[in-house]
Amino acid sequence: MSTETIFAVASGAGIAAIAVVRLSGPGCAAILQRLCGRLPRPRVASLRSIRDGDGETLDRCLVLWLPGPGSYTGEDSAELHVHGGRAVIAGVADVLVALGARPAEPGEFSQRAFLNGRMDLVEAEGVADLIAAETAAQRSLALRQMEGGLGSIYRGWSERLLAVLARQEALIDFPDEDLPEDVLRAIEDEITALGHAMRAHLDDNRRGERLREGLVFAIVGPPNAGKSTLMNALAGRDVAIVSPTPGTTRDVIEARIVLGGVPVTLLDTAGLRETGDAIEAEGVRRARARAARADLVIAIDDASAPGMWYEASDETTGPVIRVVNKVDLATTAERGDHAVSALTGDGLERLRAALDGIARGLTDRAGPPALTRARHRAAVGAALERLDSAMEAEWAELRGEDLRMALRSLGRLTGAVGVQEILDSVFRQFCIGK
Ligand code: GDP
């Protein structure tokens, strides 16, 4: 438990009708008593006048007294729902500092909640993601994570791994020739099953990470095909410069839009063509590089003057859809996947619906909770490597060590520390028929 009492305006910057000042730490009760005369009833909103050290009234507002350990942070906490003007907030902050509290560091409330065992690391990340969520789909992903959906998968694996490890360690006492075959087989079956579960979790097309981070769709094609016009049409505003002069877009221009409930960064790139102009050539190089890393390439060509289609290279990671533009000017035998006129809007509805579908497909929200961060991927990957190595280990001791390392990787994931302590307590009671 921390010894310091912290506070922060939890409701964001700027003038508002109400601002919520949040406090946490051992000094909360004393501070509240000094501010409002006596402690309000726990967990009930009470209307109080709050006063500074000279007895001058700062505000009349709702006060919440939230004693630990049943609070968000697990510590004694309080909320002051003051009027959201600058002078009120500054006055309250001054008094809180005078009474021994200090401004909180970023994330410090959630960090205390984690340190006090109120949530695991994965749930704490869910809180941060919920606050940052821009779309409904991101919100539900974060909520699921915050409510423990993802963490419970990892904890479930940890518990199973611990049970396997306990059995494995018990085998160390057996001479090689007496190893109980059925126990050995059960251990190997369980390691294999856990390995399958982790592999399936990792092999998810990055759907959770993609939804959390947002997608990148790159529009590429020859100069003048209408890339900027299409970008502006999809974004519903002018972000890119439309010009009849080829080679106008030299750097990558970005616009954030929402497709299928997913935030998508659209990239308008330099027209792909051979060029002697060094700046334009650099633009073309960047265009190819960004397209290769995009979640989707929207390859576009001009129906009235067909150029070259974007060719996926070995580095291209996402799918490519082909859009023939300027169908108001000409019809072409080369139809691509979509025929549109970015200028008149013809075919754009259908293209947008297709893009919605692709965005949804890339972030598929059905099924079990998906990992949402590279940190999760690295830790599960490391645990899986150890399981694979455990299956190949020739000695019980080595296999035990692999399993322990796998457990530690999962422990780091949820922030469950003290794996060794858990093991010790397990082994004190554990013994298999010998
Ligand atoms: P970019 O170089 O690929 O980005 O192409 P722009 O979006 O700058 O467009 C080049 C020219 O084509 C501009 O004069 C646009 O107005 C025109 N243009 C773009 N899309 C269409 C379309 O669907 N139909 C017609 N007729 N002209 C278009």
Boltz pocket constraint, residues with backbone or C-beta under 6 A from the ligand:
constraints:
  - pocket:
      binder: B
      contacts: [[A, 221], [A, 222], [A, 223], [A, 224], [A, 225], [A, 226], [A, 227], [A, 228], [A, 229], [A, 230], [A, 241], [A, 242], [A, 243], [A, 244], [A, 245], [A, 246], [A, 247], [A, 248], [A, 249], [A, 269], [A, 271], [A, 325], [A, 326], [A, 327], [A, 328], [A, 329], [A, 340], [A, 341], [A, 342], [A, 343], [A, 344]]
      max_distance: 6.0
